[in-house]
Structure formats: C-alpha cells, structure tokens
Amino acid sequence: MAGTKQARRAPADKYDERRNQLAESALQTLGELGYARTSLREIANNSEFTHGVVHYYFADKLELIVYCVRYYKARCVTRYDAVVDDSTTPEELLDAFAAKLVETLREEAPMHRLWYDLRTQSMFEVKLREAVLMIDQTLEDMIWRVVSKYADLCGRPPAMTPHAAYGVLDGLFQQALLGHLTGDAAAVDAMAAQVHELMPLMVTPAAA
C-alpha cells in the first residue's frame, strides 16, 4: 500500500520539482532584466529549458513570476530565525541582524531588486496583488519576530506596531539597495549603522 501511495504521488512530485527547477533558472533572468523586459521566451533562451517546456509548466509570464517570487521568498523569511534563536543580549541580536541585512543585500541584490519591482507593478497589475500582499505580510512577520525578540531582551515592550517597524526597516533596506546598485560604496554600511541607531527607538524608553 505504501508503495502504491508513493507511486501515485510521484507524478505530482516530479511536476513540482520541475517547476522549482524552472523557478531557479528563471530567477536569474528576472533579477537581471526585471518584470517588464522578461518574457517566457527570454527565460527559456537563458536556461536549459525550451520555450515549449517553460510554457507547459506555466501558462504565462505572470504565473511564472508569481511562482518564482513565492519560491524565493519562502526561503528568505527563515534567514533571520537563527538571529532570533541564538541571540542572548540586545546588542548581540542587533549586531547579528544588521550583519544579516548587509549579507543578503550584497549577495542577492538582483533578487531584492526584482521584489521591489514586482511590488510596484502590483499597483497596476491586479493579478500580482494577492501574491505580493501575501509575501509582504510574511516579510513583516519576519521583521516583527526580530523586533519582538529585541524588545524582550531589553525587558521593555515594543514602541511601534508591526506595520510601522516593517515600514521603517524595509525603507532603509530599499534605500541601501538603490545606493548599492548605483555604485554608492557607503550605502550598505550606512544602512547597518542606521539599523543600530533606529532599533533602540522601537522599544519603549527605560523608566527613569
């Protein structure tokens, strides 16, 4: 019986595996060209897959892009878990969080650029909105786990709502990304310094 169930699952597993392979391949092209300039054919031309194969697994560019970003962000939202779990002091958490922001910005700038591109496009492309809003919420939740742990380690409650904390830190990250992509060598380190300055303001002041 177990063998039968495994055999029945195999086609679906293989289908999902191929979609994931296509997503991995497509993300590089999307990160380089952006939403507007990328087509299914362009993705196929820059991968080991034919245009027919890409079109078989994804009906159109929009479906592929949404799948790609969901696939990528599903991995992103766990990258700060170790920061939260391993930090034992506010200073340790703040240092680890800022370092992780710097690392992901420098190493995965094209993917973050694609994310901000799609978030802007969702204001015009209705079919993108559900996925973008869902991903945005998972990112907000991720940031709030960091802020909440920082507040706990400080022994004081947060002074901001989750939405406000995410808006502040995401804004800093986006500005640093723009600076990094346009050749500002100081942008990334400036972001880390600003995170160190702003995080203490996200918890209520200590009693006098």
BELZINOR-V822056 format. One record per pair of residues at least 12 apart in sequence whose ideal C-beta (glycine too) atoms are under 6 Angstrom apart, sorted by the first residue. I is the first residue (numbers start at 1). GAP is how many residues later the second one is. If there is no record, write none. Layout:
# BELZINOR-V822056
((I;GAP) (I;GAP))
This chain:
# BELZINOR-V822056
((19;38) (22;35) (23;44) (23;45) (23;48) (25;22) (26;17) (26;38) (26;42) (27;41) (29;14) (29;17) (30;84) (31;79) (31;80) (31;83) (34;83) (35;82) (35;83) (35;86) (40;14) (40;15) (40;21) (62;65) (66;65) (69;49) (72;39) (73;62) (77;61) (77;65) (80;62) (80;66) (83;13) (83;14) (83;17) (84;61) (84;62) (84;65) (90;60) (90;63) (90;64) (93;57) (94;102) (94;105) (97;49) (98;94) (98;97) (102;86) (102;90) (105;72) (105;83) (112;65) (116;58) (119;13) (140;22) (140;26) (143;23) (143;26) (144;18) (147;18) (147;55) (150;49) (151;52) (154;49) (156;47) (156;48) (157;47) (158;44) (158;45) (159;43) (159;44) (159;45) (160;42) (165;37) (172;19) (172;22) (176;12) (176;15))
